Amino acid sequence: MGGYSPWDLEMARMGYLVLQYDASVDQSPDLHQNIIFHKKFVGTQNDQQTITLEQIMQDYHFDPSAHNILQVDIEGTEWDIFEKLDLPTLEKYFAQIIVEFHECDPRAASQLHRHLAVLEKLHQAFQPIHAHCHACAFGPIHYVKDRFFTNNIEVSYARRDLLPEGTVLRDICGDIAGLDYPTMFPGDLKSTLFPSIPIYFT
């Protein structure tokens, strides 16, 4: 989360209860009545510094009929969590999932099969509706066949049963006006040197 979390603040202003977990900082960057901060990492076990997603849902009595959104940016631990998490649990409690996948290096054959298995698992119940390559400053740019992408890819998912019947997904590559912006952080001039590179999901 760091010191900059505009998405969380925007969701809080829209009326969502925002639960933040990050043991690397002492407090949330934003003060809002709908934001609750916990100085813990989210992981695959419960201990003094880490909490599981299942424990969070239990602690806050998640309502499966609510439009719950899971936003995940945990620097590579997402693969461990999604690998072990029960898919029906995700499907029952979350309408949308927004995740930044890390370590998406096609040259790393040892982890490729594991990553594909996690993506296939999510794909059973959730439809990718948007993909966005994150700041090229954080890793190399890869070119595979006719696509450029980076080590970090942000993907937005919607639960399949919530998609309107006859939904047609966009099948071309390129920015969407009002949705895609270059990845920049306040005071970080380096990140402004790299363009936003979108990709499309097939």
Buried (B, 14 or more C-beta within 10 A) or exposed (E): BEEBBEEBBEBBEEEBEBBBBBBEBEEBBBEEEBBBBBBBBBBBEEEEEBBBBBBBBEEEEBEEEEEBBBBBBBEEBBBBBBEBBEEEBBBBBBBBBBBBBBBBBEEEEEEEEEBEEBBEBBEEBBBBBBBBBBBBBBBEEBEEEEEBBBBBBBBBBBBEEEEEEEEEEEEEEEBEEEEBEEBBBEEEEEBEEBEBBBBBBE
